Amino acid sequence: QLRESGGGVVPAGGSLRLSCTASGRTFSAYAVGWFRQSPGKEREFVAGINGGYGGSTRYLDSVKGRFGIFRNNGQNMVWLQMNFLKPDDTGVYYCATGGSLASFDTWGQGTQVTVSS
């Protein structure tokens, strides 16, 4: 299972760090992605990191330069550092794992992020 934490309410321009913890699965071998869904919108990919050590990363264009995804395989954790947050970043953030950044098969329950203007 996956569990997200770290969501909350933050003013525009602020920062949050989301955490994704895995249990029952060796995290290091899998790609991990962060997705978000806002009311009335489809879920979208935000950031992802490939498996292994020094895995390559990928970002949604609108978050490049503001968000960073990191992993600690020994702790079975992945973080999403979000800086310079904007109201458009508001949504439920989910982490997911899979064999690659194109395929995710395990999802967490999500954590709410609200950015106030």
ABEGO torsion letter per residue (X at the ends): XBBBBGBEBBBBGBBBBBBBBBBGBBAAABBBBBBBBBBGBBBBBABBBBBEBGBBBBBBAAABGABBBBBBAAAGBBBBBBBGBBAAABEBBBBBBBABAABBABBBAEBBBBBBX
